[in-house]
Structures are given as structure tokens and as C-alpha cells.
Amino acid sequence: MTELYTLLRDSVQNLAYEGVLPLSFQYGFVINAVLCALFIGPVLGGIGTMVVVKRMAFFSQAIGNAAMTGVAIGVMLGESYTEPYVSMFAFCILFGLILNYTKGRTAISSDTLIGVFLSISLAVGASLLLFVSARVNTHILEAVLFGSVLTVSDTDINVLLVVTIAAVAVGVPLFNRFLLASLNPSLASVRGIPVKALEYVFVLLITVLTVACLKIVGAVLVEALLLIPAAAARNVITSMRGALFF
């Protein structure tokens, strides 16, 4: 894929040199940033409509902040602190699945439960940072919270591309089932839709998309990209299909 990215960057840079594109496209990091934006914008905006319907706005924020604990664990285990994707994906997926499992087996409201899990995760992460700080500069963890779209590497693009393709391949065919299971779980069960299984699938989708975008735009902006377009669409569009394409 590196050769493909190099060819794409060279082609765009040539267009910039010829004056067809703005001069800023002469720089490879700008091209990488725009390429990531083309992936992140539509997929987060689309799945954000379902996040709003399912009232899971706080969940993606919890996943983003919990990723700091995953980074700390990865560094302790010897993973590269510049691309700690294995530890982030592993910890965040486990975090999301346990959270969803607990949600269905407690009388605590969802927002309270998410807050409890988030607090525990941050406490564990802060404790582990005491050990990590002896190996690396802990300021690199700021990239998890705020990201850096101008320092995107080919590995970051590869991870984002794979996750985006997987999310679209899973989310588009199941969108109507997700919607029915969210609006009327009883009716969905009667019609043979596995409501519980779809809940876990959706949690996995949100988790992997959030983690894939963290190093690029950060946890704060991932939350914004998921919620603001969908919330704005609900104010001006009367149908789910219209909100999805808004």
C-alpha cells in the first residue's frame, strides 16, 4: 500500500505544482490529512445517526479516554508508543464488551454505568503512567486525546482504511436491523432479529472506529464528528434516510 500512497501523493503534488490545486497540496502531510478526512467524515457522520438514536453519545467518549490505558499497557509490554494499535484495540474492545455486558445486567442507568467504567479505566491508566514515564515521554499520550492530523503515517492510513471498509461492509447491510432493534426491541425480537447480538456488533463498530480515528483526530474530535452532524440533521430532517445522507 505504501507504493500506492506514494503514487497518489506524487500525482497530487504534480497537480499542485501545475497550479491545478492549491499550493498547500505540495506537501505530503497535507495530502495524508485530506485522505484521512475523506474516510473519517462520511463514516463517522453516517454511524453517528445511529449513535444518537441509540443514545450512546457518552460511550464513544469513554472509549476514547479509555484508550490511554491501552496505550500505557502496550508500552509496558514493549509495543511501540508511536503506533500502539494492538494494545489500544485489545483494551478498548474488551472495555466496550464488558461495559455492554454489564449494562444489560444491572439496574444502573447507562450514563452512570459508563461514567463508572470510565473513572476506573482512567484511574488504572494514571497508575500505569507512573511506570510508563520512566520509558517514554508521557506527553505522547496527548495524541490520544487531541490527535494530530498533520503527522499521519502510512500505517495510520492503512488501519483507518481497513476499519472503514469493515464498518461499511457490516453496518450498511445491518442498518435497518440496527434501527428497528433500537426503536422497538420487542418488535425486532418477534420478527426474529437477534437484538442482543446486534447490540454487541454495534458496540464493536463504534469501538474500532473510535480507536482507528484517535491518533488522527483525537478522542475529543471523534466525539464531535459522531454527534454534531447527526444532532444537526435531526433538527432539519424528518426521516432517518434523510438524516443519514445529510
C-alpha positions in Angstrom: 0.0 0.0 0.0 2.9 2.3 0.6 3.7 2.4 -3.2 0.1 3.3 -3.9 0.1 6.1 -1.4 3.4 7.4 -2.8 1.9 7.3 -6.3 -1.2 9.2 -5.1 0.9 11.8 -3.3 3.2 12.3 -6.3 0.2 12.8 -8.6 -1.5 15.3 -6.3 1.8 17.2 -5.8 2.3 17.5 -9.6 -1.2 19.0 -9.9 -0.3 21.5 -7.2 3.0 22.4 -8.9 1.0 23.0 -12.1 -1.4 25.3 -10.4 -4.4 23.0 -10.7 -4.7 22.5 -6.9 -3.8 24.9 -4.1 -0.1 25.2 -3.2 -0.6 23.5 0.2 -1.0 20.2 -1.7 2.7 20.3 -2.5 3.3 18.8 1.0 2.7 15.1 1.6 1.4 15.5 5.1 -1.5 17.7 3.8 -2.4 15.0 1.3 -2.4 12.4 4.0 -4.6 14.7 6.2 -7.2 15.2 3.4 -7.2 11.5 2.6 -8.0 10.6 6.2 -10.7 13.3 6.3 -12.3 11.7 3.3 -12.6 8.4 5.2 -13.4 9.8 8.6 -16.0 12.3 7.8 -18.6 10.2 5.9 -18.3 7.1 8.1 -18.5 8.9 11.4 -21.3 11.1 10.2 -23.2 8.1 8.9 -22.9 5.9 12.0 -23.4 9.0 14.2 -27.1 9.0 13.3 -27.5 5.5 14.9 -25.4 6.6 17.9 -27.9 9.4 18.5 -30.9 7.1 18.1 -29.4 4.6 20.5 -28.5 7.3 23.0 -24.9 6.2 23.1 -23.3 9.6 22.9 -21.2 9.2 26.0 -20.0 5.7 25.0 -17.6 6.9 22.3 -16.1 9.5 24.6 -15.5 6.7 27.2 -13.8 4.6 24.6 -11.5 7.4 23.5 -10.4 8.2 27.0 -10.0 4.5 27.9 -7.6 4.2 25.0 -5.0 6.0 27.2 -5.0 3.0 29.5 -4.5 0.7 26.5 -1.5 2.8 25.3 0.1 2.6 28.8 -0.4 -1.2 28.9 1.1 -1.5 25.4 4.2 0.5 26.3 4.7 -1.6 29.4 4.5 -4.7 27.3 7.1 -3.4 24.8 4.8 -2.1 22.0 5.9 1.0 20.1 4.5 4.1 21.7 4.1 5.8 18.3 1.7 3.1 16.9 0.3 1.2 19.8 -2.7 -0.1 17.9 -2.6 -3.7 19.2 -2.9 -2.6 22.8 -5.5 0.1 22.1 -7.7 -2.1 20.0 -7.5 -5.0 22.5 -8.1 -2.9 25.6 -10.9 -0.8 24.1 -12.7 -3.8 22.6 -12.6 -5.6 26.0 -13.7 -2.4 27.7 -16.7 -2.0 25.3 -17.8 -5.6 25.5 -17.6 -5.8 29.3 -19.5 -2.4 29.6 -22.2 -3.6 27.3 -22.5 -7.0 29.1 -22.8 -5.2 32.4 -25.4 -2.7 31.1 -27.9 -5.5 30.4 -27.4 -7.0 33.9 -27.8 -4.0 36.2 -30.4 -1.5 37.2 -27.9 1.4 36.9 -28.7 3.8 34.1 -26.4 3.7 31.1 -24.8 7.1 31.6 -24.0 6.3 35.2 -22.5 2.9 34.3 -20.4 4.4 31.5 -19.1 7.1 34.0 -18.2 4.4 36.5 -16.2 2.4 33.9 -14.6 5.5 32.6 -13.4 6.5 36.0 -12.0 3.1 36.7 -10.2 3.0 33.4 -8.7 6.4 33.9 -7.6 5.5 37.4 -5.8 2.4 36.1 -4.3 4.3 33.3 -3.0 7.1 35.6 -1.4 4.5 37.8 0.3 2.7 34.9 1.6 6.0 33.6 3.9 6.2 36.6 5.7 3.2 35.2 5.5 4.3 31.6 7.0 7.7 32.3 10.4 6.0 33.0 10.5 4.7 29.4 8.9 7.4 27.2 7.7 11.0 27.4 4.1 10.8 28.6 3.2 13.8 26.5 2.9 11.5 23.6 -0.4 10.4 25.2 -1.7 13.8 24.3 -2.1 12.4 20.8 -4.7 10.1 22.1 -6.8 12.9 23.4 -6.2 15.5 20.7 -4.7 13.7 17.8 -2.5 15.2 15.0 -3.9 15.0 11.5 -0.7 16.5 10.1 1.5 13.7 11.4 -0.4 10.8 9.8 1.7 7.9 8.7 1.0 5.2 6.1 0.3 2.8 8.9 -2.4 5.1 10.3 -4.0 5.3 6.9 -3.9 1.5 6.5 -5.6 1.0 9.8 -8.2 3.6 9.1 -8.8 2.2 5.6 -9.3 -1.4 6.8 -11.6 -0.4 9.7 -13.6 1.9 7.4 -14.1 -0.9 4.8 -15.1 -3.4 7.6 -17.5 -0.9 9.2 -19.2 -0.1 5.9 -19.4 -3.8 5.0 -21.0 -4.7 8.3 -23.0 -1.5 9.0 -24.8 -0.9 5.7 -26.5 -4.3 5.4 -27.5 -4.3 9.1 -28.6 -0.7 9.3 -32.3 -1.3 9.1 -32.0 -4.1 11.8 -30.0 -1.8 14.0 -32.7 0.8 13.7 -35.6 -1.5 14.4 -33.7 -3.1 17.4 -33.1 0.4 18.7 -36.6 1.8 18.3 -38.6 -1.2 19.2 -36.6 -4.2 20.6 -39.8 -6.2 21.3 -41.0 -6.0 17.7 -37.5 -6.8 16.5 -37.3 -9.9 18.6 -40.7 -11.1 17.3 -39.5 -10.6 13.8 -36.5 -12.9 14.5 -33.9 -10.2 14.8 -31.1 -11.0 17.3 -31.3 -7.8 19.3 -28.6 -8.7 21.9 -26.2 -9.9 19.2 -26.7 -6.7 17.2 -26.1 -4.6 20.3 -22.7 -6.2 20.6 -22.0 -5.8 16.9 -22.8 -2.1 17.1 -20.6 -1.7 20.2 -17.7 -3.3 18.3 -18.3 -0.9 15.3 -18.2 2.2 17.5 -15.2 0.9 19.4 -13.0 0.0 16.3 -13.9 3.2 14.5 -13.1 5.4 17.5 -9.8 3.7 18.1 -8.8 3.9 14.4 -9.5 7.7 14.4 -7.9 8.5 17.8 -4.3 9.0 16.6 -5.5 11.1 13.7 -8.2 13.5 15.2 -8.2 12.6 18.9 -10.9 11.5 21.3 -12.4 14.9 21.6 -12.9 15.4 17.9 -14.1 11.8 17.3 -16.9 12.5 19.7 -17.8 15.8 17.9 -17.8 14.1 14.5 -20.1 11.4 15.7 -22.6 13.6 17.4 -22.7 17.1 15.9 -23.6 16.2 12.3 -26.2 13.7 13.4 -27.7 16.0 16.0 -27.9 18.8 13.4 -29.5 16.5 10.9 -32.3 15.6 13.4 -33.2 19.2 13.7 -33.8 19.7 10.0 -34.6 16.3 8.6 -37.7 14.2 9.4 -36.5 10.8 8.2 -33.7 8.5 9.2 -32.7 8.1 5.5 -32.5 11.9 5.1 -30.5 12.2 8.3 -28.1 9.6 7.1 -27.4 11.4 3.8 -27.4 14.9 5.4 
